[in-house]
Amino acid sequence: MASQITYSSTRSLEAQKEQLSFSEAVVKGIADNGGLFVPSKFPKLHLTNEMTNLSYNALANQIFSLYLTDFTEKEILSCVDEAYDDKFDSDRIVPIKTFSQVSFIELFHGRTLAFKDMALSILPHFLKTSANKLGITDEIVILTATSGDTGKAALEGFADKEGIKIIVFYPTDGVSDVQKKQMTTQEGKNVSVLAIDGNFDDAQTGVKNIFLDTELKKQLKENGYIFSSANSINIGRLLPQIVYYYHAYLELVREGAIAIGTPINVAVPTGNFGNILAAYYAREMGLPINRFICASNVNHVLTDFIKTGIYNIERPFEVTNSPSMDILISSNLERLLYALSDGDASIVKKLMADLAQKQSYELTEDMKRKLTTLFYGGFATDQETIEAIRTIYQSLDYVVDTHTAVAYKVYLDYVRETHDQTHTLIASTASPYKFAGAVSQAVGINKGTQDDFELIKELSRMTGLTIPAPIKDLDSREELHTKTLSKDGLKAEVLNLLK
């Protein structure tokens, strides 16, 4: 029997610290004081050779049983089996491809062809089970900001789920053609998709402000609605991502790339910091990870932060060919700050207040030391991203998307700088078909006047890759969501939709 684990806010001082169950935390999404929920401790899961025989679902059950201590074994099993089924086109769920000292963990075999499927396939089941356990009869309204992939994965997960509405906001010019079409063609009686005349940070800030608007929440509560989130600020989004790092490690052991207990490095293309934070949480549980290679594009606020200990968002916002990382305010970094400060909420509160008031904050010397010991930061320009795709294709006969290419380029920089030959797991976060324009350019296809959907077919012909079923006829689907809002219009639109 797992010992009880509770969840509290990163900003709650000891005297006011709430101790919520997983059910309460996942329904709430974000704490009333603006903080993010973190577990009261990290349970340990020690690796054995026998674990290499576990299926993805069996491993997920084992890990969730450690964190969801208010769920029954039957409830966890039901959530896992509903989530990780034939909607994934690989029976391994997350297969890996190994080339000498580097392996790519393919996190894009779900319905929306991106790593967000790994958590957003199970979050609706966590949420529905939690609401039932808590006796909630109000309709749950999921508010989500997306830089491209979260939106479609959330829509896919929550579409036509009884007792739930979902509203997704995305930046008008900050997503690829494929990402946009995936969202705007989404069917479902309970879904709304809205473009924001701004960037991802504008959308994310607008959603957070709605969550913290007590008057609005009170008004909607009176009408039978409560808010929750499908963004990675929700602890129910973060915990499922731990599973695939354990699974990938066991796959490496199973195929003989490493022996059990051998440390690895992890390289992750990073925007909102949730994916790499899940790897950090896995390390806290006992997974032998030596170094975290945090890869950014030219919006390299995280690279500068890791190098200097100063987080500064006073800088231009760039639109790049790796749009899911076009982010300046990395929400999940707050959870790492909490860990680096040894759970000192007073430090986290001060840092977050400095960010809001001064657009920057600086870590304590002790936190800087811990950060640089574990994390390495680097970035890639758009051209370097194209070159990385080309290098991987020519040298490994393997095609990756732009975000994965950013991680590979920064991994090479890390090896050159440190001479560290530790086997490295690279998070391959999206199908190359989602970013067909940039990928086609990299592998030598002349774009000309072709749009991304024509390039998908061209890319398939040239590389021999099968076009994934979810986007095969995407260009011919009817757009159902065409409204664009000003970045200040989110609250009014939410009220309008929930009249």
N, C-alpha and C positions, 0 to 999 in steps of 0.2 A: 504493500500500500504506500503510495507516494505521500510524503509529508505535505501539509497544506501550503500552497503558494498563493499569496495575495498580490494585488497590484495597487501601486500608489503613484502620485504625480511627481514628476521630476522637480516641481517647484514647491512642494509641500514641506514646510518645516516640520520637525519631529512632533511638536505639540499638536499640529493640525493634520497630521498625516492620516489620510483615509486608508483603509485596508479593504479594497474591493475584491470580490471574486472575479474570476475570468469572465463570467457571464456579464457581470455589471460593467466591467471595463470595456468589453467589446461592444456592448450596446451604446455606452456613453461615447466612445470614440476618442474624445479629448477631455481632459480634466477641466473643471469649472474655472480654475485659475490660469488656464492656458497651457499648462504643462502636459507632458505625454506620460502615459502609464508605463511603468517598468515593473518587472517581477521582484518580489521581496528577496529572492535569491536565485542563483543559477543552479539547477539540479545537475548532478554529474551523470554522464553516460559514458562509461569506459568501453573501449572497443575490444572486441575479441574476433578471432578468425571465424568463429561460427556465424558471426553477424553478416559475413559476406554472402550468406545464403538467403538473407532476408529480402523479400520483395519491397518495392517502394512503399506500398501500403502498410506492410507489417512494421517497417521502420518508422513510418509516420505515426502509427498507433502508439508505438513505444515512446516516442519523443513527446507526443501530445499528452500522454498519460502523466508525464512529469510536470507539465505546466497547467493543464486544465483539470485541476484537482477537485473542482466542483461538478465536473461531468462524470457520468458513469462510463464504464468500459463500453457498454452497448451504444451509448450516445456518440462516443468518439469513433467507434467502428463504423457507425452509420454515416457520420460526416465524411470520414476518409473514403469509404467505398462509393459514396455519391459523387465525390470530387474527382478522384483519380481512377477514371474508368476509360471506356473506349473513346472518350472525347479527345484523348491524347493519341497521336498517331504512331507512338512507339510503346511497345510493351514494357520497356525499361523506364518510361515516363521522362526521365532525363538521361539520355545516353551520353557517353563521353567519347571524344576522339583524341587519341594520344599520338604525339609526334615527338619521339625522343624525350627531352626534358620538359615538355609542355603538353598539357591536356586541355581541351576545350569541353566545358560542360554545356551541352545544348539545352537551353532552358526555354526553347520556342516550339515545342511540339504540341502545344494546346491549340484551342480553337482560334485564338487571336494572334498566334505566331510570335508571342513575346513572353518574357519571363514573368510578367504580371499574372499570367494564367496560373502559375504555381500556387499563388496565395488566393487569388480571386475566384478560383474554382471551389475553394472550401469556405471562404469567408461567409457567403450567404447561408451556408448550413450551420456554421458557428453562430451566426446572428439569429437565425430562426430558432435554433435549439435554445439559445440563451434567453430570447424573448419569452419562449414557452416556460422555461424554468422560473423566470421572474414574474410570470403572470401578466406580462405586458399585453394590453389589448389595443393600445394606440397604434396607428399606422406609422411605421418607421420610414423616415425620409433620409435616403442616402445622398449626401452632398459630396461631390468629387471634383477636384481640379486635376487636369491631366496635361502632361507635356507630350502626350501621344499614345502611349500604350495602356496606362492605367484605365483611361476612359473606356475603351472598347472592351477590355477584360472585365471591368466592373459591369458594363452594360450586358455583356454576355452572361455573366454570373447571376445578375439580379433580374433580368427581363422576365416579366410575367410571374414573378414570385409573389404569392399572396401575402397581403399585409405590408408590402414594401413598395415605396416609390423611389426612383433614382433620377437625380438631376446631375448631368455632367457638363462642366465648363471647360472649353479648350481655347488656346490662343489662335487667332485667325491665321497668322502666318508662321506659326511655330511648330507645325506638324507636317509630315510628309503627305503626298497625295493619297497614298494607300491608307495611312492612318486616318486621315480625314474621311475618306469614303467609307471606311469600316464603321465609323461612328455615325455619320449622317444617314446611313442606310439601315440603321438598327431598328428592328421591329420590336414591338412590345407595348401593351396598353399602359404600362406604368413607367415608361422611360421618357426623359426629355434631354435633348442634347443642344447646347447653346455655345456659339462662338463668342469669344471675348475680343473686343478691339484693344488688345494689349498683349503682354507676354505671360508666360506661365506663372511668374511670381505675382503678377496682378491677380490672376485667377485664384492662386493658392491663398493669397492674403485676403481676398474677398470672401472665400469660403471660411477661413479661420475667423474672420470678423463676425460672420453670421453665427458661428458656433458660440462665440463669446457674447453675443447680444442677448442679454437676459430678458429684456422686454419682448423681443421677437419670439424667443423660445416659450415664454409664458403665454403669449398670444396664440401661438400655434398649438401649445399643449391644451388650451381651452377648446380648440377645434379638433382635438384627437390626433395630433401629430407629435412625434419626437424625432430629433435629429440623430443621425449617426454618420460615420464616415467610412469610405472604402479606400481612402488614401493610406499611405504607409504610416501616417500618424496613429492609425488604429493598431493596437497590439495584436489584433486578430489577423492583420496583414503580415506582420513581422515574423511571428513564430513559425508559420509554415515554411518560410524561407530557410530556416535552420536545417530542415529535413534534407534538402537537396545537397547541402555541403557534406553532411554525414554520408549520404548515399554515394556521392561522387568519390569520397575518400575510400569507401568500401569497394567501389568499382575498381579503383586504382590498385587496391590490394588483390582483388579477385583476378585482374588481368596480369598481375605480376609486375606492374610498374614500380610499386613500392612494397615494403614489408609493413605489417601492422605496427603502429607506433612511430613510424618514420615521419618527421615533420615535413610539411609542404608549405609553399607560399600560395596566396590567393590574389589574383589580379581582377579587379572589378571596374567596369566603366560606371562612373558614379555621378548621379545627379542629386536626388533627394536623400541619399546616404542610407536608404533602407537595406539595399541588397548587401552592401559591404558590412553594415552593422549586424546583419543576421549571421555573417561569417564570424564576426567578433563574438557574438553570443555563443556560437558553436564552440569557439575556442574556450570561452569561459566554462563551458560544460565539459571540456576535456578533449576536444578534437585538436590534434597536434598541428596547429598552424603557427608557422614561424614569423611570417611578415605579411602585412596587408598592403598590396600595391593599389593605390587609389588613383584611378585614371580619369582625367577630365578633358574636355575640349577647350577652346579658347576662353570660355567662361570659367577660368581656372581659379575661382575663389578658394576651392578646397586645396589645390596644390600650394597656393601661397600660405594658406592656414597651416598646413602640415609643416612647411618649411620654416615658418616664422612664429607660429602660435598666435597670430593675429588674424581674426576673421573680419574682413572689410568688404562691404557690398557697395561702396561708393566707386563704381566703375561702370563702363559701358556694358550694356546687355547685347550679346552677339547672337544672331540667328545662324546656325551652322548646319552641316550635313549630318550631324548626330543630334537631332533635336530633342531627344528624350533627356539629354544632359544640359539643355539650355536653361539652366537654373542658377540663381545667385543665392537664394535662401534655402539651404538644405535642412529641411525640418528635422530629420532623424538625427542630425548631429547633436541635438540637445540630449538625446539618450546617451551618446558617447560622453558628452561633457559630464553628465551625472556619474557615469562609471569612472572617468578619469579623476573626478573630485572625491572619489570614495563615498558617493551618495550624499554629498553636502548640497542640499537644496538651496541654501543661502547663496552659495557661489553661482549655481545655475541661474537663480533668479536675477542676480546682479548682472551676469553676462547677457542674459536675454533682455534685460532693461537697457543695458548699454547698446545692444544691437538696435533696439527700437528707437532710442533717443539719439544715438551718435552714429548709427550705421556701421558700427564696428565694436569689437571687444578683443581683449587680450587675455590669454590663459595665465594662470600662476606658473611659476618656474617649475614646480613639481608636476603640474599637468602637462607642460611642454615636454618635459623629459619623458614621461610615459607615452605621450603621443608619438614622438619621433623614434622611440625604441620599437614600437610596433608598426607604425605606418610609414609608407613611402608615398610621396605625391609627385605626379608628373602630368603633362598634358600633350595633346596633339592638335595641330592646326588642321583645317579642312584638307589641305594638300597632303599633309603627312598621313592623314587618315586614308586618303585615296591610295597613296603609295604603300601603306601597310596592307590594304586589301590586295593590291597587285602582287606584293611580295609573298603573301600567304598562298595566293592562287598559283603563282609560278613555281614556288619552291615546295609547296606541300600538296598541290592539286586540291585545294580546299577553299570554299567560298564562304566568306563571313560578311556580316553587315557592318555598317559604319561604327557602331558603338563597340562591338567586339574588336574591330580594328584599332580603335583608340586604346583599348586595354592592351592589345598586343604590342603596339608601338611603345607604350609606357613600360611594359614588361621588358622589352629589349633595352630601353634606356636604363632601367634598374640593373639589369645584368651587366651592362657595360660599366656602370658606375660602381657597382659593388663587387663584381666578379662572383656573386652568389649563384651557385649551380643547383640550388634546391629545386626539386620538381615543383612546377607551378601549375596551378589550376586556374584557367581563365574562364570567367563567366561570359558565355556567349548568349547575349540577352535577347536577340531578335533574329528572325529569319532574314537572310539577305534580300528576299523579295519585298520586304516592307520598305526598303530604301533602294529600289531598283535603279533609280537615276544615277546615284553616286557609285553603286556597285558596278553597273554596266560600264560607266566611264573607266573605272579602275581595271576591269578585265579586258578592255580594248574594244568595246562596242561604241560605235559612233552614234551619239544620241540624235543629232540632227533635229528634226521637228517632232520626233516621237515623244509621246507622253509616257508616264511611268507604267501604264498598263500595257502599252505596246512593248516597252522595254522588258517587262516581265516575261513575255513570250520569247523575245530575242535572247534574254539571259538563259532561259531554259534550253533553247536550241543550242546555244554555244557551250554551256557547261554540262549539259546532260542532267541537270537537276530537275526533278519533278515539281511542277507548280503545285503548292499546297492547296487542297480542296477549298479551304475557307476563303481564298481570294481568287479562285480560278475564273469566276464570272463576276467579280466585284464591280468591274467598270460598267456593267449593264444593269446593275440594280438601281432602283429608284431612290433618290435622295428624299428622305422624310423629314429631316431637321435642317432648316436653312436660316434660322434667325441668328442675328448678330447683336450683341449688347455692348454698350460702353462699359469700361472696367468699373465704373461706379454704379452700374445698374443691376448688380447681382441680387441684392436684398429685395428690391422692388419686384424683380422677376420671380423670385422664390415665393413671395407673397401672392403674386398673380397666379402662379401655377397651383398653389395650395388653397385657393379660395374655396 
